Amino acid sequence: MKKEEKNVIIDRLAEQLQNTPHFYVADISTLNAEMTTSLRRSCFDSKVTLVVVKNTLLQKALEKINFPEVDMYKVFAGPTAIMLAEAANAPAKVIKAFRTKSEKPVLKAAYVQESLYVGDSCLEELVNIKSRNELIADVVALLQSPAKNVISALQGSADQKVAGLVKSLEKRAA
């Protein structure tokens, strides 16, 4: 591969990494063509982009965007695939679901919500990460809960409270 071709790949990869907030580095070696196609289809269905790349090109792309986590470079050994996604836990869910059929892909590392996760042991933790929208929905639900309780309490015994309020007002007027 010529240097110009490598630079084009590095630039394209750097752009993808910069435009995607979360990415996973995985090992998909030993997957046959059928399993690789199935993995790519699963990624496509989950809105995850799967790119197989050489380790040196990936490292140069990360250096080009001034990637802060230099510990990531330690996992660049052997075949590497990058899984890029908008949703923080989408690639982890794809990996976990695919592992019911095969022992690969193996998670090498992940950069999710500005945090670095290294090793396959972090997969379950990454699956359980909530997206920004899910966290906002949880906060809204928590804020609505007390208001709903007050409204339901008022509605449940509204007749009794109105009658009690009318009696109190009559007593004050008399």
Secondary structure by P-SEA (a helix, b strand, c coil): ccaaaaaaaaaaaaaaaaaccbbbbbbcccccaaaaaaaaaaaaaacbbbbbbbaaaaaaaaaaacccccccccccccbbbbbbbccccaaaaaaaaaaaaccccccccccccccccccccaaaaaaacccaaaaaaaaaaaaaaaaaaaaaaaaaaaaaaaaaaaaaaaaaac
